[in-house]
Amino acid sequence: MENVQTSGTLFDKTEYIIKWPRRYEDFDDNARWRIRDAVCARLADIECAEVDGEDYAEIAEELIKWHSHHDGYEIAKLLEDYHGWKISVSVVEDLDSLPNIINNAVRAEIANWSKANNIRLTCKIGDRVAWLDRWNHKAYSGDIVGIDGEHGEVTVFCEALGHVRTGVGSHGRILSVEQIQPYPEEKKDG
């Protein structure tokens, strides 16, 4: 496990932020095998006579690394172009569930990792935190309104992002604990 020294953190080990496994490559061989098995099982269920006896492990690994932001059609095109699959509407529909299967398998392994390493978050509902948005590179701050310690994620309410406390609308942004820092306290004179 890789640790990075830092000044302030939301972990019980006050001098370290622990690098959570977030991507397939971050996990050990056993966890990667379980994720790959979940994808192989789904691929084997898809009706595509041309792939009888084909080894799904290599394809599964490729799809796991490539799946983000792709739908069933884009995955089907990859399988057709590079692996010779015969694609139909039903195959595309079946492949639409693959990103969710991959995400669920990865999240299950994150939960296993946090439990095995006895990771505990010390942040609380109401704590004010800050983060740098990775898409627009703007700094934001907000209040923690939800905590998922099993997956190392918090939901943060940020009025500047249009979040609402009640009613219809977005109630917060889900962030990994690596993305957030305690909000700097204002210095009081005298």
C-alpha positions in Angstrom: 0.0 0.0 0.0 1.4 3.4 -1.0 1.2 6.2 1.5 1.7 9.9 0.8 2.7 12.2 3.6 0.6 15.3 3.9 -0.3 18.0 6.5 -4.0 17.7 7.0 -6.2 14.7 6.3 -9.6 13.2 7.0 -8.2 9.8 8.0 -7.5 8.4 11.5 -3.9 8.0 10.6 -3.3 11.8 10.8 0.0 11.9 9.0 -0.9 9.9 5.9 -3.4 9.9 3.1 -3.9 6.4 1.9 -4.0 5.8 -1.8 -7.3 4.0 -2.4 -7.5 1.5 -5.3 -9.8 3.2 -7.9 -8.8 1.7 -11.2 -8.4 -1.9 -12.3 -4.6 -1.5 -12.3 -4.6 -0.4 -8.7 -5.8 -3.8 -7.4 -3.8 -7.0 -6.6 -3.9 -10.0 -8.9 -6.7 -11.7 -6.9 -9.0 -8.7 -7.1 -8.3 -8.1 -10.8 -9.1 -11.8 -11.4 -12.5 -11.4 -9.6 -13.3 -8.3 -11.7 -12.3 -10.0 -14.9 -14.4 -13.1 -14.0 -17.5 -10.9 -13.6 -17.0 -9.5 -17.1 -16.2 -12.9 -18.6 -19.4 -14.3 -17.1 -21.4 -11.5 -18.8 -19.6 -11.9 -22.1 -20.3 -15.7 -22.1 -24.0 -15.0 -21.5 -24.3 -12.9 -24.7 -25.7 -14.7 -27.6 -23.0 -14.5 -30.3 -22.4 -17.9 -31.9 -19.1 -16.7 -33.5 -17.3 -16.6 -30.2 -17.9 -20.2 -29.0 -14.7 -21.4 -27.2 -13.0 -18.0 -27.4 -11.0 -17.0 -24.4 -12.9 -14.1 -22.8 -10.1 -13.1 -20.4 -8.1 -11.1 -22.9 -11.3 -9.3 -24.2 -12.6 -8.8 -20.7 -9.3 -7.1 -19.6 -9.4 -4.8 -22.6 -13.0 -3.8 -22.0 -12.3 -3.2 -18.3 -9.6 -0.7 -19.1 -11.6 0.9 -21.9 -15.2 0.9 -20.6 -15.5 4.3 -19.1 -17.9 6.6 -20.9 -18.8 4.0 -23.5 -22.2 2.5 -24.2 -23.2 -0.9 -25.6 -22.9 0.3 -29.2 -19.3 1.6 -28.8 -18.3 -1.6 -27.0 -20.0 -3.7 -29.7 -18.1 -1.8 -32.4 -14.8 -2.6 -30.6 -15.7 -6.3 -30.4 -16.8 -6.4 -34.1 -13.7 -4.4 -35.4 -11.0 -6.1 -33.3 -12.4 -9.4 -32.3 -14.7 -10.4 -35.2 -17.9 -10.5 -33.2 -21.1 -10.6 -35.2 -23.1 -7.8 -33.8 -26.9 -7.4 -33.7 -29.3 -5.1 -31.9 -29.7 -7.7 -29.1 -25.9 -7.9 -28.6 -25.7 -4.1 -28.3 -28.5 -4.1 -25.8 -26.8 -6.9 -23.8 -23.5 -4.9 -23.9 -25.2 -1.8 -22.5 -25.1 -3.4 -19.0 -21.3 -4.1 -19.2 -20.1 -0.7 -17.8 -22.4 -1.2 -14.8 -21.1 -4.7 -14.3 -17.5 -3.4 -14.4 -18.3 -0.5 -12.0 -20.1 -2.8 -9.6 -17.2 -5.3 -9.6 -14.6 -2.5 -9.0 -16.7 -1.0 -6.2 -17.0 -4.4 -4.6 -13.2 -4.7 -4.6 -12.8 -1.2 -3.2 -15.1 -2.2 -0.3 -13.1 -5.5 0.2 -9.9 -3.5 0.2 -11.1 -0.9 2.7 -12.4 -3.6 5.0 -9.2 -5.7 4.8 -7.1 -2.6 5.6 -9.4 -1.5 8.4 -9.8 2.0 6.8 -11.9 4.5 8.8 -12.8 8.0 7.7 -12.9 10.5 10.4 -14.8 13.2 8.5 -18.3 14.0 9.7 -21.5 15.2 8.2 -21.3 19.0 8.2 -17.5 19.2 7.9 -16.5 21.9 5.4 -14.1 20.7 2.7 -12.5 22.1 -0.4 -11.5 20.5 -3.7 -10.2 21.4 -7.1 -12.5 20.3 -9.9 -10.7 18.0 -12.3 -12.7 19.1 -15.3 -12.8 22.9 -15.1 -9.8 23.3 -12.7 -11.8 25.6 -10.4 -11.6 25.5 -6.6 -14.8 24.8 -4.7 -15.9 24.4 -1.1 -18.9 22.8 0.5 -20.3 20.8 3.3 -20.2 17.0 3.6 -23.8 15.8 3.5 -23.2 12.1 3.0 -20.3 9.6 3.8 -19.7 6.3 2.1 -16.8 5.0 4.2 -16.8 1.6 2.5 -15.9 3.2 -0.8 -14.0 6.2 0.5 -16.4 8.7 -0.9 -18.3 11.7 0.4 -21.2 13.7 -1.0 -20.6 17.4 -0.8 -23.2 20.1 -1.0 -21.9 23.2 -2.9 -24.3 26.1 -3.4 -22.0 27.5 -6.1 -22.7 24.4 -8.2 -26.4 24.8 -7.9 -27.0 22.0 -5.3 -30.3 22.1 -3.5 -30.9 21.0 0.1 -34.5 19.9 -0.5 -36.8 19.1 -3.4 -35.9 18.3 -7.0 -32.3 18.8 -8.2 -28.8 17.8 -7.4 -28.2 17.5 -3.7 -24.4 17.2 -3.9 -21.4 16.0 -5.7 -19.8 12.6 -4.9 -16.1 12.9 -4.4 -13.4 10.5 -3.5 -11.7 11.3 -0.2 -8.4 11.8 -2.1 -10.0 14.8 -3.9 -11.0 16.8 -0.8 -9.1 18.7 1.9 -10.3 20.3 5.1 -11.5 23.8 4.3 -8.9 26.3 5.7 -10.2 27.9 8.8 -10.3 31.7 8.9 -7.6 33.2 11.0 -9.0 35.4 13.8 -7.1 38.5 14.8 -6.2 39.0 18.5 
